[in-house]
């Protein structure tokens, strides 16, 4: 049981360390970049129908 707990804690630490502080839209220099970003947001939010 102790090994399972330690493995779960280690997995949560790795997951937490790999997360960034959010997504920004910096670097959208061309209309194609903006369009791709927009479609990605729509797809990610489930509003693509």
TIVORO-197702 format. One record per residue: residue in one letter; x, y, z of N, C-alpha, C in turn. Coordinates in pm, 1 decimal, padded with zeros to 6 digits. Layout:
# TIVORO-197702
MIRO,A,X,Y,Z,X,Y,Z,X,Y,Z
...
END
This chain:
# TIVORO-197702
MIRO,X,00083.0,-00119.3,00000.0,00000.0,00000.0,00000.0,00087.2,00125.4,00000.0
MIRO,X,00197.7,00119.6,00075.1,00287.0,00234.2,00083.5,00351.5,00262.9,-00052.7
MIRO,X,00387.5,00156.6,-00126.1,00447.5,00174.7,-00258.9,00348.3,00238.4,-00355.7
MIRO,X,00223.7,00198.7,-00346.6,00119.8,00255.6,-00432.8,00101.0,00403.9,-00403.9
MIRO,X,00100.9,00439.2,-00277.1,00086.8,00579.1,-00238.1,00205.1,00661.7,-00288.9
MIRO,X,00326.8,00609.8,-00273.0,00445.8,00681.7,-00319.0,00447.2,00695.9,-00471.2
MIRO,X,00404.1,00592.9,-00542.1,00397.8,00600.4,-00688.1,00295.3,00704.2,-00732.7
MIRO,X,00181.5,00709.4,-00664.8,00079.9,00809.5,-00697.7,00128.0,00950.6,-00668.6
MIRO,X,00196.4,00968.4,-00555.4,00248.9,01099.9,-00520.1,00354.0,01144.0,-00620.7
MIRO,X,00440.2,01051.3,-00662.2,00542.7,01084.6,-00761.4,00479.5,01123.0,-00894.8
MIRO,X,00374.6,01051.1,-00934.2,00306.0,01082.7,-01060.0,00242.2,01220.8,-01054.2
MIRO,X,00183.0,01255.4,-00941.5,00123.2,01388.8,-00927.5,00228.9,01498.3,-00929.9
MIRO,X,00344.4,01472.2,-00873.2,00451.3,01571.6,-00874.9,00501.8,01595.1,-01016.9
MIRO,X,00517.7,01487.5,-01093.0,00563.0,01500.9,-01232.1,00458.3,01574.0,-01314.0
MIRO,X,00332.6,01541.5,-01293.9,00224.1,01608.0,-01366.2,00220.5,01756.4,-01332.3
MIRO,X,00233.3,01789.8,-01206.9,00231.9,01930.0,-01165.6,00350.7,02007.7,-01218.6
MIRO,X,00465.7,01943.6,-01226.5,00585.6,02011.6,-01275.7,00579.9,02034.7,-01426.3
MIRO,X,00502.7,01953.2,-01498.1,00497.8,01965.9,-01642.7,00395.6,02068.4,-01690.2
MIRO,X,00311.6,02116.9,-01600.8,00207.8,02212.8,-01638.7,00265.0,02353.6,-01645.4
MIRO,X,00221.6,02427.8,-01744.1,00259.1,02567.8,-01754.4,00148.3,02653.1,-01695.8
MIRO,X,00174.5,02781.0,-01686.6,00080.2,02871.5,-01624.8,-00027.5,02923.5,-01716.8
MIRO,X,-00072.5,02850.0,-01812.5,-00179.7,02894.3,-01900.1,-00134.1,02910.6,-02043.6
MIRO,X,-00226.9,02942.2,-02128.5,-00200.0,02955.7,-02270.9,-00215.7,03101.9,-02308.7
MIRO,X,-00120.7,03151.4,-02381.2,-00129.9,03289.2,-02430.3,-00140.4,03287.2,-02581.8
MIRO,X,-00183.1,03395.5,-02637.3,-00192.4,03404.4,-02782.6,-00080.1,03490.3,-02838.7
MIRO,X,00031.5,03496.2,-02770.1,00147.1,03570.7,-02819.5,00206.5,03497.3,-02938.9
MIRO,X,00258.3,03571.4,-03031.3,00322.7,03511.7,-03147.1,00229.5,03488.9,-03264.6
MIRO,X,00108.0,03541.0,-03258.8,00016.1,03527.8,-03371.7,00043.2,03643.7,-03466.5
MIRO,X,00131.8,03619.3,-03560.3,00178.8,03727.3,-03646.3,00105.4,03735.1,-03779.6
MIRO,X,00053.0,03623.1,-03826.3,-00013.2,03622.6,-03956.7,-00160.9,03588.8,-03939.4
MIRO,X,-00241.4,03619.4,-04037.9,-00383.2,03580.7,-04030.6,-00401.2,03429.4,-04018.7
MIRO,X,-00310.8,03352.7,-04081.2,-00320.2,03206.6,-04072.0,-00296.7,03159.8,-03928.5
MIRO,X,-00203.0,03223.7,-03857.0,-00178.3,03190.2,-03716.4,-00303.1,03219.0,-03632.9
MIRO,X,-00364.2,03333.5,-03657.5,-00483.2,03369.6,-03581.3,-00598.3,03274.3,-03609.1
MIRO,X,-00614.3,03235.8,-03734.4,-00721.6,03143.8,-03771.3,-00698.9,03006.2,-03708.2
MIRO,X,-00576.0,02958.6,-03711.7,-00545.1,02829.3,-03651.5,-00568.1,02834.2,-03500.6
MIRO,X,-00532.4,02944.3,-03437.0,-00555.0,02959.7,-03293.1,-00704.5,02959.4,-03262.7
MIRO,X,-00781.1,03030.7,-03342.1,-00925.6,03037.6,-03322.9,-00989.6,02899.3,-03336.0
MIRO,X,-00952.5,02825.3,-03441.1,-01008.0,02691.5,-03460.1,-00965.8,02598.1,-03347.0
MIRO,X,-00844.1,02612.6,-03298.3,-00799.4,02532.1,-03185.8,-00879.4,02560.6,-03060.6
MIRO,X,-00911.2,02686.6,-03037.2,-00993.4,02722.8,-02921.9,-01134.9,02667.2,-02935.9
MIRO,X,-01190.6,02676.9,-03055.5,-01324.6,02622.9,-03079.9,-01326.7,02472.2,-03057.5
MIRO,X,-01227.9,02402.7,-03111.5,-01221.3,02256.4,-03100.4,-01202.8,02216.7,-02954.0
MIRO,X,-01115.5,02286.4,-02883.8,-01088.0,02254.6,-02745.2,-01205.7,02279.2,-02652.6
MIRO,X,-01285.2,02379.4,-02683.3,-01400.9,02410.5,-02600.9,-01524.4,02330.9,-02640.2
MIRO,X,-01517.2,02257.5,-02749.2,-01631.3,02178.1,-02794.0,-01733.7,02259.2,-02871.1
MIRO,X,-01695.3,02375.3,-02922.2,-01788.1,02463.3,-02994.8,-01767.6,02452.0,-03145.4
MIRO,X,-01729.2,02338.1,-03193.5,-01699.2,02324.0,-03335.4,-01816.8,02275.1,-03417.8
MIRO,X,-01926.8,02245.8,-03355.5,-02042.4,02194.5,-03429.8,-02115.0,02305.1,-03500.0
END
